[in-house]
């Protein structure tokens, strides 16, 4: 099973130092005995999510061009509006990035910038249509690989998964809450030949990474995304 780290850009840290730390993190992930890395070269090696620090898109570009690292960009729509979303999509196209992962937006009362009028009402489905059906004649059909982060425990999750497959989602990332996801949703995604990953926060992993991988090994996943809180001290870089 392939393991892919995900990390947010830090609020305050030197760009070059953070970049170097990411390279060390990736080396640690690659050498981890639980990682089946290399089995699928089409998968990203790391997922970068924008926070309030430096521009994550530029970091994705540098990792791609300087280090030949296959990088995915994670849209978190919590503080974005429609204009910033479209601007980011054009920039992503210009930088030559291919893999995009989209998280749900949240209600305005939960955002950091309430004046941003976030796009929680567009949600993953709306942005997915932009990605897979074209955007203003500038972003063509199938230019991007579109990955959607979903829940997989309720009936509404199944309905949303079906809609996302209908519009052309390429992969699915199931948020892990400590309970294995609905088997019917997993079977449906796999029956449509879509990539399937578990999306888990590192701090929610109880015990060792090896033990955690064993508990999800029977789900038929293509990989697991582990969201790292600290690039220097985490399940991969700490001494075993």
Secondary structure, DSSP 4 states (H G I P E B T S, - for coil): -EEEEEEEPPSS--HHHHHHHHHHHHHHHHH-TT--TTS-TTS-SEEEE--SSS-HHHHHHHHHHHH---EEEEEEGGG--HHHHHHHHHHHHHHT--EEEEEPP--GGGSS-GGG---TTTHHHHHHHHHHH-BTTTB-TT-SEEEEEE--SSHHHHHHHHHHHHHT--EEEEEP-SSPPPHHHHHHHHHTT-EEEEEEEGGG--S-HHHHHHHHGGG--SEEEEE-S-SSSSTTTS--
